[in-house]
Structure formats: C-alpha cells, structure tokens
Amino acid sequence: MTREISAAEKQILLKTARQAVEMTLKGEELPPLNREELPPNLLEPGACFVTLTKAGQLRGCVGSIEAVQPLIQDVRDRAVGAAFGDPRFPSVTAPELEDLEIEVSILTSPEPLFYDTPKDLVRKLRVGIDGVILKGQYRRATFLPQVWQNLPDPELFLARLCQKMGLAPDAWRVNKMGVDIYQVEKFSERDP
C-alpha cells in the first residue's frame, strides 16, 4: 500500500501545490525546494495526481504513474500541470484562485492484473478501490479510483478508458490489453 503520510505532511503537500499554482500564475519562478526543512518522507520518490475542482466540477487533473522524483517535487509539478497544462481546460485565471480546491492522490506502485477473458477482467477489478491503467496498441490511459464514483459499472469504466486512449469503446473486449492496477491515498484542502 501507500507510504504513510502524516496530517502535517499532507498540509505541506497541499500548501506546496497551491503556492506553485499561485506563483506560476503571477509569472514568478518557483524557488528550489529547501530539502533541509522538509520531512524525509516527502523527499522519497513518489507518483501523484493533482486534481483541481471549482464548485465541485473538474477544472484540471494531471499526474504521473511512476515514481521518478521526490514526492513533493511531483506534487508541485503536477499542480502546475493541472492548472496550466491540462488540454481539456483553459489555463487557470487569477479570479478563479480562491474558488479552486486542490486534491492530491498519492499512488502505490502499479502492479499487473492478470486475467484470461474480458469477463475475468471485469470480475477481478475492485470497484472504488483500484485505479486502472489500460495498455494496448502503443497507447495507455488511466483512471484514478475516484472515477468509479461516476462510472461504477466495470464494463462502462473500461469502455470509457478505451475512449480516453483514442480507441473504440469495445477495444478491451476485442483485443487482450495489458492492465495494471494501483491504489491511492487522497486528501484535499476541504478535509478536516
């Protein structure tokens, strides 16, 4: 499972994400991370997604699947990406800042999910628990576990994931695809 992240560390990550968005919006260069002042846990490699919402609606979401840099750096980079680099949305503007809510999802290392048939795949997916990475035809796409809230039917979940990859909705039934699963620890600015 995910490493343990303390309440204080969660607050540091959320503050870092917000600060990165605010400074980038102002055109300011982000300062180097002060490693001496940060908890060692946040300096360990980590992968995350940062999701921005406004009035409960998605406003941007960008993430990484593999842990290749310190978690706190990944949070900072993904926050900037969610605010200014998600191609589905225009860049965040100054008037929106106070209405934005930041959520961070820290991923476990993805693990392969072995299955025999499409029915077997549907049976093995854990609704609401597993994030899913679908791989095939030189493409890959993922949905975080949170997406199950809007797509609780595994067959529809997989169909939409195929569409996200730019494939036909039934591609997961027609061609055997690689499937990895992961879990997340998520927290947001609205959490107590």
C-alpha positions as CSV (number, residue, x, y, z in Angstrom):
1,M,0.0,0.0,0.0
2,T,0.9,3.7,0.0
3,R,3.5,5.0,2.4
4,E,2.1,6.6,5.5
5,I,1.6,10.4,5.1
6,S,1.1,12.3,8.3
7,A,-1.5,15.1,8.6
8,A,1.3,17.6,8.8
9,E,2.9,16.2,5.6
10,K,-0.4,16.4,3.8
11,Q,-0.7,20.0,4.7
12,I,2.8,20.7,3.4
13,L,1.9,19.0,0.1
14,L,-1.3,20.9,-0.3
15,K,0.4,24.2,0.6
16,T,3.2,23.4,-1.9
17,A,0.7,22.7,-4.6
18,R,-1.3,25.9,-4.1
19,Q,1.9,28.0,-3.8
20,A,3.1,26.5,-7.1
21,V,-0.1,27.4,-8.9
22,E,-0.2,31.0,-7.4
23,M,3.4,31.7,-8.2
24,T,3.2,30.3,-11.8
25,L,0.0,32.4,-12.4
26,K,2.0,35.5,-11.3
27,G,4.8,34.6,-13.7
28,E,7.2,34.1,-10.7
29,E,9.9,31.4,-10.8
30,L,9.4,28.6,-8.3
31,P,12.2,28.5,-5.8
32,P,14.3,25.4,-5.3
33,L,12.9,23.1,-2.6
34,N,14.5,23.6,0.8
35,R,15.4,19.9,1.4
36,E,16.8,20.6,4.9
37,E,13.4,21.9,6.1
38,L,11.3,19.1,4.5
39,P,10.3,15.8,6.2
40,P,12.4,13.0,4.7
41,N,9.2,11.1,3.7
42,L,8.4,13.8,1.2
43,L,11.8,13.6,-0.4
44,E,11.4,9.9,-1.2
45,P,10.3,9.2,-4.8
46,G,6.6,9.3,-5.3
47,A,4.0,9.5,-8.0
48,C,0.8,11.5,-7.7
49,F,-2.1,13.2,-9.4
50,V,-3.2,16.7,-8.6
51,T,-6.9,17.4,-9.2
52,L,-8.4,20.9,-9.3
53,T,-12.1,21.4,-8.8
54,K,-14.2,24.6,-8.9
55,A,-17.7,24.4,-7.3
56,G,-17.4,20.6,-7.4
57,Q,-16.6,20.5,-11.1
58,L,-13.4,19.2,-12.5
59,R,-11.1,22.1,-13.5
60,G,-7.9,20.2,-14.2
61,C,-6.1,17.0,-13.4
62,V,-2.6,15.9,-14.3
63,G,-0.4,13.2,-12.8
64,S,2.3,10.7,-13.0
65,I,2.1,6.9,-12.7
66,E,5.8,6.1,-11.9
67,A,7.8,7.5,-9.0
68,V,10.8,9.2,-10.7
69,Q,11.3,12.2,-8.5
70,P,10.8,13.3,-4.8
71,L,7.1,13.2,-4.0
72,I,7.0,16.9,-3.1
73,Q,8.5,17.8,-6.4
74,D,6.0,15.6,-8.2
75,V,3.1,17.3,-6.4
76,R,4.5,20.7,-7.3
77,D,4.9,19.8,-11.0
78,R,1.5,18.1,-11.3
79,A,-0.2,21.1,-9.6
80,V,1.2,23.5,-12.2
81,G,0.3,21.0,-14.9
82,A,-3.3,20.7,-13.7
83,A,-3.7,24.5,-13.6
84,F,-1.9,25.3,-16.9
85,G,-1.3,22.2,-18.9
86,D,-4.5,20.1,-18.9
87,P,-5.5,20.3,-22.6
88,R,-9.2,19.8,-21.7
89,F,-9.3,23.2,-19.9
90,P,-8.1,26.8,-20.4
91,S,-5.4,27.9,-18.0
92,V,-6.5,28.9,-14.5
93,T,-7.0,32.6,-14.1
94,A,-6.4,34.9,-11.1
95,P,-10.1,35.4,-10.3
96,E,-10.6,31.6,-10.0
97,L,-7.8,31.0,-7.5
98,E,-9.8,31.4,-4.3
99,D,-12.6,29.1,-5.7
100,L,-10.2,26.3,-6.6
101,E,-9.9,23.3,-4.4
102,I,-6.8,21.1,-4.6
103,E,-6.8,17.3,-4.1
104,V,-3.7,15.2,-4.1
105,S,-3.8,11.5,-4.8
106,I,-0.6,9.6,-4.0
107,L,-0.3,6.4,-6.0
108,T,1.0,3.0,-5.0
109,S,3.3,1.3,-7.5
110,P,1.3,-0.2,-10.3
111,E,1.0,-3.9,-10.4
112,P,-0.1,-6.1,-13.3
113,L,-3.5,-7.6,-13.1
114,F,-3.6,-11.0,-14.8
115,Y,-6.8,-12.1,-16.4
116,D,-7.9,-14.7,-19.0
117,T,-11.1,-13.3,-20.6
118,P,-12.9,-10.0,-20.7
119,K,-15.4,-11.4,-18.1
120,D,-12.5,-12.4,-15.9
121,L,-11.1,-8.9,-16.1
122,V,-14.5,-7.4,-15.1
123,R,-14.7,-9.9,-12.2
124,K,-11.2,-9.1,-10.9
125,L,-11.5,-5.3,-10.9
126,R,-12.3,-3.8,-7.4
127,V,-14.8,-1.0,-7.9
128,G,-13.9,2.0,-5.9
129,I,-10.5,0.6,-4.8
130,D,-8.4,0.1,-7.9
131,G,-7.0,2.7,-10.2
132,V,-6.7,1.1,-13.7
133,I,-4.0,1.6,-16.3
134,L,-5.0,0.1,-19.7
135,K,-2.3,-0.5,-22.2
136,G,-2.6,-1.6,-25.8
137,Q,-1.9,-0.6,-29.4
138,Y,1.1,1.6,-28.3
139,R,-1.2,3.7,-26.0
140,R,-2.1,3.8,-22.4
141,A,-4.5,5.6,-20.2
142,T,-5.5,5.6,-16.6
143,F,-8.5,6.4,-14.4
144,L,-8.0,7.0,-10.7
145,P,-10.1,5.0,-8.2
146,Q,-12.2,8.2,-7.7
147,V,-13.6,7.8,-11.3
148,W,-15.6,4.8,-10.1
149,Q,-17.9,7.2,-8.3
150,N,-19.1,8.4,-11.8
151,L,-18.6,5.1,-13.6
152,P,-19.5,2.3,-11.1
153,D,-20.1,-0.3,-13.9
154,P,-16.8,-2.0,-14.7
155,E,-17.7,-2.5,-18.4
156,L,-18.6,1.1,-18.8
157,F,-15.5,2.1,-16.9
158,L,-13.3,0.1,-19.3
159,A,-15.2,1.4,-22.3
160,R,-14.6,5.0,-21.3
161,L,-10.9,4.2,-20.6
162,C,-10.6,2.8,-24.1
163,Q,-12.1,6.0,-25.5
164,K,-9.7,8.1,-23.4
165,M,-6.9,6.1,-25.2
166,G,-8.5,7.1,-28.5
167,L,-9.7,3.5,-29.2
168,A,-13.2,2.1,-29.8
169,P,-15.2,1.6,-26.5
170,D,-15.1,-2.2,-27.0
171,A,-11.4,-2.5,-27.7
172,W,-10.9,-4.0,-24.2
173,R,-13.2,-6.9,-25.3
174,V,-11.8,-7.4,-28.8
175,N,-8.0,-7.3,-28.0
176,K,-6.4,-8.6,-24.8
177,M,-4.8,-5.5,-23.3
178,G,-2.3,-5.0,-20.5
179,V,-3.9,-4.0,-17.3
180,D,-2.1,-2.6,-14.2
181,I,-3.8,-1.6,-11.0
182,Y,-2.9,0.7,-8.2
183,Q,-4.5,2.4,-5.2
184,V,-4.3,5.9,-3.9
185,E,-4.2,7.9,-0.7
186,K,-6.1,11.0,-1.5
187,F,-6.6,14.2,0.6
188,S,-7.8,17.7,-0.2
189,E,-8.0,21.2,1.1
190,R,-11.6,20.5,2.2
191,D,-10.6,17.6,4.5
192,P,-10.6,18.5,8.2
